[in-house]
């Protein structure tokens, strides 16, 4: 089970003939992901890795193969257009890995998506992985073990770090979602929490936030009102100075808003335990699961 | 990316925004010449640095004759200005804006920013001009008005009218105000801005509407389509280490402490800064080497971290995803060879190719490099070793 993607997802890779895309297509296939098509304009008829057919447009790929999910590895100046192409072709889900898409481009993309049914994960994200079923993006596969904890994070490496800590502690996962580090993006914490809340396999959720914006505060309020499962938190950027961009385009404290202290307070107020340091994320999860009487069930590996 | 006020005003002028007459000066003589050409009874001498709060810090002077202009220009040029936004070290003034004085009747606030929540550009206006908008938001939020802009339609005339009425402009200037709003929006969109702020926007006693101060920030990701903006970059305003890092495609922020760190990924890099502080250390920097590290990039990162006497220890915290631990390890060994390590380096490696990476470090036998099996232990150890190193240096001095 898990959320958003699984065995039944039929995947098209946008920009598949690029070096990074081809490399990750190989990893996806090895993980068992059902990659049915690729798109690179002008390269229709080619086959990538000797097996994935390439099409000129996403619409062609959808018409020919029934693809319903895409992953985008396209340079920043073309990526907004690629997202819109996928939305227009009626895909259920698009995952955009690309970093450095201009903010005004993303604003237009979000407007284009209004009233349509496509979900967007990213941009500037590591993608999504449902354990032993489907991998879209960059997430290393070997750190994952099957289990009952969902992971959602704004940061790529912290997605890997927390997953690794969970696995080392014997806590397997359902799905890991990297929602990305940009200020204007697709789905946010709440949509992912909502999906985990409805997923029978997921018994608890690990939420990794960072400075900038107010998504963590909104997620905290949503959890307090709706979440039926324990959530464990971590926030990076406690020492970040105001006005400085900390690597991610969206990781900036502006006008006194978006500090780690505010976010941690909001999570705590919603009854969410927040790990004190990055080294204690897995440990904190174990404690919370034990307290909730879920440890035995979640100790799957 | 930031630019100077005078550069912002030139851009806004090209979009039809009314700004005071003026020009940039790099010497007192130039300042005097510009003031003479302006020929106005009052001339404003404004320090040009990439930080706000200049007025309160003595960076803005009113001159009533050419000798005053020269005097103030000599005083300000070369001076280090400490404002609320510069930090205690301040910023040196290398440029001035010499500008015609305005006969101010009333001050207002106007800006365009990105609203993350609605994924739209928002126009913000307030009658409380000249104050910091954060203060207004804190104390009297009801005095700030917002118009959210549909990216396809753009800023509509009714929105500019509604804003102008709410801000209580008098009828005589409404047309000028709404035109200025539209011009400012066009500049924001035309140049991929992340902020366009006029504070104060003034109405003069002659009923002119003027952008008395102007601040434009640009979306770094949009700069590829604006080489004209990139050309305005003033490198003397940027931290030299941050500049060197940007050139090497590293993401670096100087934090002023003495425990440096080198990390892959922005989230883990922030969290590493936090854990150094948690165990009692003072973080020297945020440094993300990115997802596609090479041996050369790692060596360059060490060069930057050790480029002055600030640092007493380095914590390398790597979780290899796309990055491979063996490449990072080879980079550390290379850095030891070509850059030289003069402080203790604690290395925590996990993830892709971790065994290979650890073996490379064991084989290389670099005396400064100490392996930490776990992140927590590594953080504690580097804080301890950096303190020891600092004490050693003090004792020797």
Interface residues (C-beta under 8 A of the other chain):
Chain A: X76 X77 X100 X101 X102 X103 X104 X105 X106 X107 X108 X110 X111 X126 X138 X139 X140 X143 X153 X154 X155 X156 X157 X158 X160 X161 X164 X181 X183 X184 X208 X210 X211 X213 X214 X215 X234 X236 X237 X238 X239 X240 X241 X243 X244 X245 X246 X247 X248 X249 X250 X251 X255 X256 X260 X276 X277 X278 X279 X280
Chain B: X85 X114 X116 X117 X119 X120 X121 X133 X134 X137 X138 X150 X151 X152 X189 X192 X194 X219 X220 X221 X222 X224 X225 X251 X253 X255 X263 X264 X265 X266 X267 X268 X269 X270 X271 X272 X273 X274 X275 X277 X278 X283 X286 X288 X291 X319 X320 X321 X322 X350 X351 X352 X374 X375 X376 X379
